[in-house]
Amino acid sequence: MNIDILTYLRDNPIKYGKSMNFEIKGISLNEIQQLEQLYNNGVQFPKALRELLYLGGDFCYVLAKGIYDTQQEMQEISREKLLEFNKNIVRPFFVIDVYNSSEQFLFVYLDEGDNPYVYQAYLPTLDYLPPITNLDRKLSEYINLLIDKVKKGHNPF
């Protein structure tokens, strides 16, 4: 796969730590196509999301899959949490990062072009706070920001 949008992630595949190194690990195009079938009716994901999954879908030092072993498991549990909290996302979406046992997660809508915005869902929100917030950064901008945080020695989370 040609990497045209997430070139900064491609060019920074390793986070060097004090005691260990963390290298991104992607998933195969076949696995990406299976996810597209399940979560986007067989329509290709936005290019930036495909690149993210190809480069770091199994492990990415700037995103957390939480306790989940696979992208599919993360998607399923996050969607179950939406139902548990009586919330709904009506547009096609894909979760890219989870916190608090999927009660809080980051996602992209799949209908916003090749480099969609990143959104945050906080399910146990108070009534006066919106459960979904646009982070006002496109996926590539968000990933680049986190890589820069790591390069400065900060925690990306």
Sequence and secondary structure as in RCSB ss.txt:
>XXXX:A:sequence
MNIDILTYLRDNPIKYGKSMNFEIKGISLNEIQQLEQLYNNGVQFPKALRELLYLGGDFCYVLAKGIYDTQQEMQ
EISREKLLEFNKNIVRPFFVIDVYNSSEQFLFVYLDEGDNPYVYQAYLPTLDYLPPITNLDRKLSEYINLLIDKV
KKGHNPF
>XXXX:A:secstr
   SS HHHHH  EEE SS EEE B   HHHHHHHHHHHHTT    HHHHHHHHHHSSB TTS  TT SSHHHHH
HHHHHHHHHTT    S EEEEEEEGGGTEEEEEETTS SS EEEEEETT  TTS SEEEEEEEHHHHHHHHHHHH
HTT    
